[in-house]
């Protein structure tokens, strides 16, 4: 296994671990977004992270991102501080992940 394959395997493991922690309630959306400067975490796509939030629905999540004018395919490492604040305020609570 070459270095590129090892790096890709590491990225997949980190992504799975982060998404599972959000889904299981072990980490909040804010916790994961706060680690977006980590090269391995920063590669995770925003849509996958948001859909891992308990109670999030795929269609509503995509509509909310469109309304906020944030690309669903954006890696979380490329989000600005203001975008992170906006996302955590809109998607933070498991009981009501979308707030208008």
C-alpha positions as CSV (number, residue, x, y, z in Angstrom):
1,X,0.0,0.0,0.0
2,X,1.5,3.3,-1.1
3,X,1.5,6.6,0.8
4,X,-1.5,7.9,-1.2
5,X,-3.5,4.9,-0.4
6,X,-2.7,5.1,3.3
7,X,-3.7,8.8,3.3
8,X,-7.0,8.0,1.6
9,X,-7.7,5.2,4.1
10,X,-6.9,7.6,7.0
11,X,-9.3,10.2,5.5
12,X,-12.1,7.6,5.2
13,X,-11.6,6.5,8.8
14,X,-11.6,10.1,10.1
15,X,-14.7,10.9,8.1
16,X,-16.6,7.8,9.4
17,X,-15.5,8.5,13.0
18,X,-16.7,12.2,12.8
19,X,-20.0,11.4,11.2
20,X,-20.7,8.5,13.6
21,X,-19.9,10.8,16.6
22,X,-22.4,13.4,15.4
23,X,-25.0,10.8,14.6
24,X,-24.7,9.1,18.0
25,X,-24.8,12.4,19.9
26,X,-21.2,12.1,21.1
27,X,-20.2,15.3,19.3
28,X,-22.1,18.3,18.2
29,X,-22.0,19.9,14.8
30,X,-20.0,22.8,16.4
31,X,-17.4,20.3,17.8
32,X,-16.7,18.9,14.4
33,X,-16.7,22.3,12.6
34,X,-14.3,23.6,15.3
35,X,-11.8,21.0,14.1
36,X,-12.1,22.0,10.4
37,X,-8.5,23.3,10.4
38,X,-7.3,19.6,10.8
39,X,-6.3,18.5,7.3
40,X,-8.1,15.2,7.7
41,X,-11.3,16.7,9.1
42,X,-11.3,19.6,6.7
43,X,-11.7,17.4,3.7
44,X,-15.2,16.2,4.8
45,X,-18.0,17.6,2.7
46,X,-20.5,19.8,4.5
47,X,-23.6,18.0,3.3
48,X,-22.5,14.7,4.9
49,X,-21.8,16.4,8.2
50,X,-25.2,18.2,8.3
51,X,-27.1,15.0,7.3
52,X,-25.4,13.2,10.2
53,X,-27.0,15.6,12.7
54,X,-29.8,13.6,14.5
55,X,-33.2,14.5,13.2
56,X,-31.8,16.2,10.0
57,X,-33.8,15.4,6.9
58,X,-32.0,15.3,3.5
59,X,-34.4,17.5,1.5
60,X,-34.8,20.1,4.3
61,X,-31.0,20.2,4.8
62,X,-30.4,20.9,1.1
63,X,-33.1,23.5,1.0
64,X,-31.7,25.3,4.0
65,X,-28.2,25.3,2.5
66,X,-29.6,26.7,-0.7
67,X,-31.3,29.4,1.3
68,X,-28.1,30.2,3.1
69,X,-26.2,30.2,-0.3
70,X,-23.6,27.7,1.0
71,X,-22.6,24.9,-1.4
72,X,-23.4,21.4,-0.1
73,X,-20.2,20.1,-1.7
74,X,-18.0,22.5,0.2
75,X,-15.3,20.8,2.3
76,X,-15.7,22.0,5.9
77,X,-12.1,23.2,5.9
78,X,-13.0,25.9,3.4
79,X,-15.9,27.4,5.5
80,X,-15.4,30.9,6.8
81,X,-16.0,31.7,10.5
82,X,-19.3,33.5,9.7
83,X,-20.5,30.5,7.7
84,X,-19.7,28.2,10.7
85,X,-21.6,30.5,13.1
86,X,-24.6,30.5,10.7
87,X,-24.6,26.7,10.3
88,X,-24.3,26.0,14.0
89,X,-27.2,28.4,14.7
90,X,-29.4,26.8,12.1
91,X,-28.5,23.1,12.6
92,X,-27.5,22.8,16.2
93,X,-30.4,21.3,18.1
94,X,-31.2,17.6,17.4
95,X,-34.9,18.1,18.2
96,X,-35.2,20.9,15.6
97,X,-32.2,20.8,13.3
98,X,-33.6,23.5,11.0
99,X,-34.6,26.9,12.2
100,X,-36.1,29.7,10.0
